[in-house]
């Protein structure tokens, strides 16, 4: 049973074993240094004066409506009735063909803090969500601009107050919040939640550890003066990418940005009903990454590539007669630490039920992401717009 202890290492097996060990150490350090930052973030400020003297400067919330009459009657009402002293909701109506215009009219009759910008089709040569957001931001009254999605749901009527509190620090020009995905039963939800958790843990962890390289555009706040000083979204009108991928990656630093992990400041977007919708958005996000700086592209490739390399090297070692018992040691160690950090981070992000199977989902997404890369390589190069859900 313990025959493997008598195994004599060769130069090849010893060298490959060291490589596997170093890769596992690299991944464990990533879990500790990046994901671990999320676990302790904000604990120092828990009992600070920030909560005693809440931020109360004016805030503009910008939304884009495109045939979203039903959502306006549901989610947006909670935003309009936030318990905050001075704010407005700017809604850009993108030539909606449903009852959106009528619903907006009714809302304007009942709320003084709503401003509607009607964008007619073929108004100019630009189109798309980023141009609509730019119009909404220019129409905003206040210097703090919050961008979210009209389909997103906020937790309660104190979401706005809890979200903008960190803006009391005048150096912070970009406030990055968290947007979760509404939980739903089923295996698809497990895949979606795992992938979303992995992306969020990495982006928020890096924002704390080093600097932000992206954010979630459904819960983010920009300083208006800073935003237009950096040309706003003008340079992006012809770019098929998410505005936060482009703007945050270029202009956010550790000094001028801050993240908010207060659970009361979370927002939630709808769950996916179909796998093809999830895969479509994943592919669009992958294409959007081409606007990242090279060092960010390289780092994002490094973790999944190193994971693939671990499994390939272990399979090769077993094929050439290396004891499988030795192969289990680095894999089990990696899995244990991975599951521990996923569990703790997901608990802080209020994501449930999928942390235990994180190692298996990781393997699934190695093939999933490889498939996206192959699709990109064999897709006919042509000018097209990314389609978002």
C-alpha positions in Angstrom: 0.0 0.0 0.0 2.9 2.3 0.7 5.0 1.2 -2.2 4.9 4.7 -3.6 7.2 5.8 -0.8 10.0 3.6 -2.5 9.7 5.5 -5.8 12.9 6.8 -7.2 12.6 10.2 -8.7 14.2 10.8 -12.1 15.4 14.1 -13.3 12.2 14.5 -15.4 9.7 13.6 -12.7 11.5 15.7 -10.1 11.6 18.7 -12.4 7.9 18.4 -13.3 7.0 17.8 -9.7 8.7 21.1 -8.7 6.9 22.9 -11.5 3.5 21.6 -10.3 4.4 22.6 -6.8 5.4 26.1 -7.8 2.2 26.6 -9.8 0.1 25.4 -6.9 2.0 27.8 -4.5 1.3 30.7 -7.0 -2.4 29.9 -7.0 -2.6 29.7 -3.3 -0.8 33.0 -3.0 -3.4 34.5 -5.4 -6.2 33.2 -3.2 -4.6 34.7 -0.1 -3.3 38.0 -1.5 -6.2 38.9 -3.8 -9.3 37.0 -2.6 -8.3 37.4 1.0 -8.4 41.2 0.7 -12.2 41.0 0.3 -12.6 39.2 3.6 -11.1 42.0 5.7 -12.0 45.0 3.7 -14.1 47.6 5.5 -13.6 46.1 9.0 -11.5 49.1 10.2 -14.3 51.5 9.2 -17.1 49.5 10.7 -17.4 51.7 13.8 -15.9 54.8 12.3 -17.5 58.3 12.0 -18.4 57.5 8.4 -21.6 55.9 9.6 -22.2 58.6 12.2 -22.1 61.5 9.7 -23.6 60.2 6.5 -22.7 61.7 3.1 -25.5 64.0 1.9 -24.3 65.8 -1.2 -26.5 65.7 -4.3 -26.5 62.6 -6.4 -27.8 61.9 -9.9 -28.8 58.3 -10.8 -28.7 57.7 -14.6 -30.7 54.9 -16.2 -31.4 53.9 -19.8 -34.8 52.6 -20.8 -35.5 50.7 -24.0 -38.9 49.1 -24.0 -38.8 48.7 -20.2 -42.2 49.8 -19.2 -42.8 47.0 -16.8 -39.4 47.5 -15.1 -40.2 51.2 -14.7 -43.3 50.3 -12.8 -41.4 47.9 -10.5 -37.7 48.3 -9.8 -37.5 52.0 -10.6 -40.1 53.0 -8.0 -37.9 51.8 -5.2 -35.0 53.9 -6.6 -37.3 57.0 -6.8 -38.3 56.6 -3.2 -34.9 56.3 -1.7 -34.4 57.7 1.8 -31.8 60.3 0.8 -32.1 64.1 1.1 -31.0 65.3 -2.3 -31.0 63.2 -5.5 -32.5 62.9 -8.9 -33.2 60.0 -11.3 -32.3 60.7 -15.0 -33.9 58.3 -17.4 -32.9 58.2 -21.1 -35.7 56.8 -23.2 -34.2 55.1 -26.3 -37.1 55.4 -28.7 -39.1 52.8 -26.8 -42.0 51.3 -28.7 -44.0 49.9 -25.7 -45.7 51.9 -23.0 -42.4 53.3 -21.6 -43.1 56.9 -22.7 -46.6 56.8 -21.0 -45.1 55.2 -17.8 -42.4 57.9 -17.7 -45.1 60.6 -18.1 -47.1 59.2 -15.1 -43.9 59.0 -13.0 -43.1 62.7 -13.8 -46.6 63.7 -12.6 -45.9 61.9 -9.3 -42.2 62.5 -8.6 -40.4 65.8 -8.6 -37.0 64.1 -8.7 -37.2 62.4 -12.1 -35.8 63.9 -15.3 -36.6 62.3 -18.7 -34.4 62.6 -21.8 -36.1 61.3 -24.9 -33.7 60.0 -27.5 -35.2 59.6 -31.0 -34.0 57.1 -33.5 -31.5 58.3 -36.1 -31.0 61.5 -34.1 -27.4 61.4 -35.1 -24.7 58.9 -36.3 -24.1 57.5 -32.9 -26.3 54.9 -31.2 -26.1 52.3 -28.4 -26.1 52.3 -24.7 -22.9 54.3 -24.2 -24.2 57.3 -26.2 -27.5 57.2 -24.2 -25.5 57.1 -20.9 -23.4 60.1 -22.1 -26.6 62.1 -22.7 -28.0 61.1 -19.3 -24.8 62.1 -17.6 -24.6 65.5 -19.4 -28.2 66.1 -18.4 -27.5 65.3 -14.7 -27.7 68.2 -12.2 -25.3 66.9 -9.6 -21.6 66.1 -9.7 -22.0 62.5 -8.4 -23.3 60.2 -11.1 -24.5 56.7 -10.3 -24.9 54.3 -13.2 -27.1 51.3 -12.8 -29.5 49.2 -14.9 -33.2 49.7 -15.1 -33.7 45.9 -14.6 -31.6 45.9 -11.4 -33.2 45.6 -8.0 -31.9 47.4 -4.9 -32.2 45.9 -1.5 -34.1 48.5 0.4 -34.9 52.2 0.5 -31.6 53.1 2.2 -29.5 51.6 -0.7 -28.4 55.1 -2.0 -27.3 56.4 1.4 -25.3 53.2 2.1 -23.7 53.3 -1.4 -22.5 56.9 -1.5 -21.1 57.1 2.1 -17.5 56.5 1.0 -17.6 59.6 -1.3 -16.9 61.7 1.8 -13.3 61.3 0.9 -12.8 64.0 -1.7 -9.9 62.2 -3.4 -12.2 59.4 -4.6 -13.6 60.0 -8.1 -14.8 56.5 -8.8 -16.9 54.5 -6.5 -17.2 50.8 -7.3 -20.1 48.8 -5.9 -21.2 45.2 -6.2 -24.0 43.9 -8.4 -25.1 40.3 -7.8 -27.3 38.0 -9.7 -30.6 37.0 -8.3 -30.4 33.4 -7.1 -32.4 30.8 -8.8 -32.8 27.0 -8.6 -31.0 24.8 -11.2 -27.6 23.8 -12.4 -27.4 26.8 -14.8 -27.7 29.1 -11.8 -24.8 27.3 -10.1 -22.6 27.9 -13.1 -23.6 31.5 -13.4 -23.1 32.2 -9.7 -19.7 30.6 -9.7 -18.5 32.5 -12.7 -19.9 35.8 -11.4 -18.3 35.2 -8.0 -14.9 34.4 -9.6 -14.9 37.5 -11.7 -16.1 39.7 -8.8 -13.6 38.3 -6.3 -10.7 38.9 -8.7 -11.8 42.4 -9.8 -12.6 43.7 -6.3 -9.7 41.9 -4.8 -7.3 43.5 -7.3 -8.9 46.9 -6.7 -8.0 46.6 -3.0 -4.6 45.0 -3.5 -3.3 47.0 -6.4 -5.7 49.0 -8.6 -9.1 48.5 -10.3 -8.9 47.0 -13.8 -12.7 46.9 -14.3 -16.0 47.1 -12.4 -19.6 46.3 -12.7 -21.4 49.1 -14.6 -24.7 48.3 -13.0 -23.5 49.8 -9.6 -20.8 52.4 -10.1 -20.5 56.1 -9.4 -18.3 58.6 -11.2 -17.4 62.2 -10.3 -18.9 64.2 -13.2 -16.0 66.7 -13.5 -13.4 63.9 -13.4 -15.5 61.9 -15.9 -15.6 64.6 -18.6 -12.0 65.7 -17.9 -11.1 62.2 -19.2 -13.4 62.6 -22.2 -16.2 60.6 -20.7 -17.5 58.1 -23.2 -16.7 60.1 -26.3 -13.7 57.9 -27.2 -15.9 54.8 -26.7 -18.7 55.5 -29.1 -17.2 53.3 -31.8 -15.8 50.7 -29.4 -17.7 47.5 -28.9 -17.0 47.2 -25.2 -18.5 47.8 -21.8 -18.1 51.4 -20.6 -16.6 50.3 -17.3 -14.1 48.0 -19.0 -12.8 50.9 -21.0 -13.0 53.8 -18.5 -12.1 52.1 -15.3 -9.2 50.2 -16.8 -7.7 53.4 -18.2 -8.3 56.0 -15.5 -9.0 54.3 -12.2 -6.1 54.1 -9.7 -5.9 53.0 -6.1 -5.8 56.6 -5.0 -8.8 58.0 -7.0 -11.1 55.0 -6.6 -12.8 53.2 -3.7 -15.0 50.1 -3.4 -18.1 49.6 -1.3 -18.8 46.1 0.1 -21.6 47.2 2.4 -24.4 44.5 1.8 -27.0 47.3 2.1 -25.4 48.9 -1.0 -25.7 45.8 -3.2 -27.9 45.7 -6.3 -29.1 42.5 -8.1 -29.7 41.9 -11.7 -32.1 39.2 -13.1 -31.0 35.6 -13.3 -30.5 33.9 -16.6 -33.3 31.6 -17.9 -31.4 30.1 -20.8 -27.8 28.8 -21.2 -27.5 30.5 -24.6 -28.1 33.9 -23.1 -25.4 33.3 -20.5 -23.0 32.1 -23.1 -23.7 35.1 -25.3 -23.0 37.5 -22.5 -19.9 35.6 -21.5 -18.6 35.9 -25.1 -19.4 39.6 -25.2 -17.5 40.1 -21.9 -14.5 38.2 -23.4 -14.5 40.4 -26.5 -14.8 43.5 -24.3 -11.5 42.6 -22.6 -9.5 43.6 -25.7 -9.6 47.2 -24.4 -7.7 46.2 -21.3 -4.1 47.1 -20.8 -1.7 44.3 -21.8 -0.6 43.6 -18.2 -4.3 43.1 -17.2 -4.9 40.8 -20.2 -1.8 38.8 -19.2 -2.7 38.5 -15.6 -6.3 37.4 -16.4 -4.9 34.7 -18.7 -2.3 33.5 -16.2 -4.6 32.0 -13.6 -6.7 29.8 -15.9 -3.6 28.9 -17.9 -1.7 27.8 -14.8 -4.7 25.7 -13.7 -4.8 23.9 -17.0 -1.1 23.4 -16.8 -1.4 21.7 -13.4 -3.9 19.1 -14.6 -2.0 18.5 -17.8 1.3 18.0 -16.0 -0.3 15.7 -13.4 -1.9 13.6 -16.2 1.4 13.3 -17.9 3.3 12.3 -14.7 0.8 9.5 -14.1 1.1 8.3 -17.7 4.9 8.0 -17.3 4.5 6.0 -14.1 4.7 8.6 -11.4 2.8 7.5 -8.2 -0.7 9.0 -8.2 -0.5 9.4 -4.4 2.1 12.1 -4.8 -0.1 13.8 -7.4 -2.9 14.1 -4.9 -1.0 16.1 -2.4 -0.8 19.5 -4.4 -4.2 19.0 -5.9 -6.0 18.4 -2.6 -4.1 21.2 -0.9 -5.1 23.6 -3.7 -8.7 22.4 -3.5 -9.0 22.8 0.2 -7.6 26.4 0.2 -9.7 27.3 -2.8 -12.9 26.0 -1.3 -12.2 27.9 2.0 -11.6 31.2 0.3 -14.6 30.8 -2.1 -16.8 30.0 0.9 -15.8 33.0 2.9 -15.8 35.4 0.0 -19.1 34.2 -1.3 -20.6 34.6 2.1 -19.5 38.2 2.2 -21.0 38.7 -1.3 -24.1 36.9 -0.2 -23.7 34.1 -2.8 -24.8 30.7 -1.6 -24.6 27.0 -2.4 -21.9 26.8 -5.1 -18.7 27.2 -3.1 -18.3 23.5 -2.3 -18.0 22.5 -6.0 -15.7 25.4 -6.9 -12.8 23.0 -8.1 -15.2 21.2 -10.4 -16.7 24.4 -11.8 -13.2 25.7 -12.4 -12.4 22.7 -14.6 -15.7 23.2 -16.5 -14.8 26.8 -17.2 -11.3 25.9 -18.5 -13.1 24.2 -21.4 -15.8 26.9 -21.5 -13.3 29.7 -21.9 -11.2 27.7 -24.3 -14.4 27.3 -26.4 -14.9 31.1 -26.4 -11.3 31.6 -27.6 -11.8 29.1 -30.4 -15.0 30.9 -31.4 -13.2 34.2 -31.6 -10.4 32.7 -33.7 -12.8 31.2 -36.3 -15.3 34.1 -36.3 -15.2 36.0 -39.5 -13.7 39.4 -38.8 -16.3 42.0 -39.5 -17.5 45.2 -37.8 -20.3 44.3 -35.5 -21.9 45.4 -32.3 -21.7 43.3 -29.2 -25.2 42.3 -28.1 -25.9 42.5 -24.4 -28.8 41.0 -22.5 
